[in-house]
Every structure is written in structure tokens, then in C-alpha cells.
Amino acid sequence: MYTTPSYADILDAILTDYANQIPGADISEGSDIYVRASVLASVLWGIYQYQFWIARQVFPDSADSDELERHAAIRGLSRKQATMASGTVTLTGTDGTVVDIGVTLKTSDDVSFETTTGGTITLGVLDVTAQAVEGGSSGNLPASTSLTIQDPPAGVDSSASNALAFTGGTDKEADADLLSRLLDIIRQPPAGGNESDYKQWALEVTGVDAAYVYPLRLGLGSVTVVPLVAGSGSSRIPTQTLVDSVTTHIDALRPVSVKIFQVLAPTAKTQAVTATIKVASGYTFSQVQPWVEDAITAYLNIMQPGEILYKSKLERVISDVEGVDDRSLTVPAANVTPANSGSTIEMICPGTLTITEMA
């Protein structure tokens, strides 16, 4: 690790050199030599700090953002930019009113959207598509979010809502994520289409946060890739548009000898959990219950596509919660194996949690 001397150490070394070169010279604080040495020490300290900065930029895992991008560019990587969320909003108003594209809507948090289709209000409603004005995960709205139309056209009410969630918004790739992709290539360099290559190719697509590769899943000469977006549980499932983008990107890079190649979006397999717990002394059930629910949810939220849910592991998750002395897990009654064949690969996601107190 490259280290730099402190200002005090540099000043002390300069004063020592003066004393050695000019025996008996006054090097006390406030003397002419001390003032000159202080100025020189300040300049040298700045040079050392610049050298320290240079040393950090040499290695990608300590480089600043701009220099990290240069390291990545050498390996053919670029930072993934933010993407804009999109969805459908329902406008209300007077029958026969024609609504053009470009209507601006905002949430209570001041996130702006713009309609990308228009139409005519019929029976008081009109469904139109809309897209966030700026990229980022802030545009991912839950269903039934209240939206306010900015300067609503004549015949259109000022309020609107979305029956379904807005999805597809991702933030600009963070330094840590770009570095992770770069280190993957450095540690596992391209090898003509092995498993790590497919993972790296999928992660190069903007919007993909994780990717799982299943070689030979459909027999010899087959590769299946399952991309996920940022989020938890079922919110990690990508849109068909993103799946198509991953397919197109990898198709241009993969070996032509692969007979069967597919990119799949996993299907959410909602899993209910029912358990009774015995609360340890010094705790109350109302205190421990949400901790247990949070622990179960966190565990199920990161299940991989096709990953088996082992009952014993789920029991351990509950047992490890602070304040739990004992537990009895009744649902699931046994291990849960997601469907994984053909064009279907399930991913277990949290469902209804029922936690009661042990008698």
C-alpha cells in the first residue's frame, strides 16, 4: 500500500536537513528558516498527495469513477446508463375528448411522466402508455399510484392513476457494479462461450442486475440464460422487452455452434409460510413477530430461478431470529421444487406469511 508522509513529518525532515547543513542555524518556530521550510513542506505534501492519487488510479479497485471507466473501456465495458420506467395510465374526462401524446403527469414525490400514446376518451376513460421523463428506479411506481396532470387539456380531469405497476426504470450503474463486471472479466477472461461468458454478456445489457446461466438445460448444445432486474421477489422479473434485448445482444456474441439458445424471464412462484414460534424470556410476541416476517421475506426475496426451497433452511432462518426460542413450520410441509423445464423456470417469491404464538 502506497503511503505518504504527513505535513509534520515532511517539515521535520526539512528542518533536520537545514540543521545538518548549517550547524547552529536557528530552526525554531517563527525563524526565517522555519518559514521557508514550512512553505516547502506544504508544496511537497501536495505533490505526495498527487502521487497518492496516481497510485490509486493504477488499480481498478481503488480508481475514481472516471478512471474506473477507462479501465473498463480497455476491456470493452461501458457503464450502463439509467433507463426510464414505463406503464399505462388511465385518464378520465369528457366523452369524445381527443388527447394527444405528450401529456405530463407527476407523482406526489415530483417524479414526472409523459404520455407516449394518445386517443379519444370513451365512456369517461382512456388508457394511454406513459414513460418517465428521467431514467432511474424512482420511476417504478406501484399500482394505483395517484398522478396529477400538469396543465390538463380541456375535457381531461387533472387526476389519473395506473392500474398496473410502472416497471423498467433502473439507476445509472454504480461504481461497485461496474467494478464487479470488470473484475469478473479480469479473473475469468473470455473463453469462447463458457458459462461465465454468457453471464458477462447478459450483464452488459442495460437494466440487467443479475444473470443465471444453465448449460445443457435443454440437452447437448443448449444454453439457457435467465436475467433479473434490480429489486426483490417478483419485482426482479424482467420485461419481455428486456429479455428480447438480452437475446439480441448475446446472439451477436455467442458461438454459432450452440444449437439451442434461450433467454427466459422466470415465473414467480408465490410461497406462503405458516409457522408458530415460542418467544424467549424478555421478549414479547408483538415485538418478535415482525422480525420473523422480515427474516422470512428477506430470505425468499433472493431465491434464484429454479432454486429449491428447503424446509430445513427456512426453519433455520426462523430460529436465528433474535427472541425466538422454538418454532414449528407447517407451511410449506416439505421442500418446494420450482418447475424448471422447457420455456418455464419458476422463482420462489414471498407470499402470505402467517406467524402465530406457540401455546
Helices and strands as residue ranges (DSSP letters): H 7-21, H 32-58, H 65-74, E 86-92, E 98-99, E 104-106, E 112-115, E 119-120, E 125-132, G 137-139, E 146-149, E 159-161, H 175-187, H 195-203, E 210-215, E 222-228, G 233-236, H 240-251, E 260-263, E 267-279, H 285-301, H 311-319, E 324-331, E 340-341, E 344-357
